[in-house]
Amino acid sequence: MRRVRMLTVALSLLLLAAPAAAHDTKEYTMLLKEDGVTPDGVSSGVLVSTDSLFFYNVDSREEVIHRVLIDADGDGEFEGVDDMAT
């Protein structure tokens, strides 16, 4: 009888437990155009480590150079250890 009660309590706790939700991998495409980037950046807190950013240069001007800077630590400076630049 005691085992049945313990089993019932254990199953009840499992049913009440909140289901875990995982983040689906997302891909974001950034178009580097003559008048700027489309879309105009990615909102803070949206990207996670499994997401991907793709940058496509669709600017047809001659000898144009685009530089991509990523402020990974969000301090407003692009010189940090985790920050990236192309």
N, C-alpha and C positions, 0 to 999 in steps of 0.2 A: 504494500500500500504506500509506503514511504517512497519507494522508487517511482511509482506512478505519479505521485504528487511532485517530486523533483523534476521528472521528465516534463510534466505539464507546465511547471513554472519556467523551465528552460525554453521550451517551445514558445511559450507566451512572450518571453523576453526577446526571442529571436524575431517574432512577428512584429513586435513594437519597435524594434531597432530601425532607425532611419536608413533608407536605402542610400548607398553610395553612388554619387554621380561622377563620371569621368568627363574630362574635356576632350571633345573631338578635335583632331588635328585640323587646323585651318591654313589656307594659303591666301595671302594678300598680294595683289599685283599693283605695283606703283608705276605709273607712266611718267617718265621724265620728258616733259614737253618744253617748247620754247617759252611758254608763258608760266611755267611752274610745274609742280607735281600734282597729279590727279590719282587718287584723292589727296587732299591736303593733309597728309599724315595719318597716323593711327592713334586713336584715343588712348590715354594712359590707362593701364590696367587691363587692356584687351589682349595683348600678346602674352603667350606663355612659351616655355622653352621648346615645346613640340611644334609650334607654328612656324610657317615659312613666309619670308618676304621675297618677292621677285621684283626686280627693277628692270624696266624695259626702256631703252633710249629711243624715243620716237621723234626726237628733235632733228630736223633735216638741215640745220645750219652747218656750215663748214667749220671744222676745227673747234667745235664746242666741247668743253670739258664739264662734266657734271661730277660733283663730289657728294657722296652720301655720308652723313654723320649720324651716329646713333648714340644717344645719351642713355646708356643702360642703367645707370644708377640714379638718373633723374635729378642731378644736382645743378643742371643748367650749364655745365661746362663739359667739354668733349675731350678732356685730357685724362680722365680717370682710367683705372686699371681695366674695368669692364667695358668702357666705351669703345666704339669701333668707328673707323673711317676708311673710305675707299681711296 
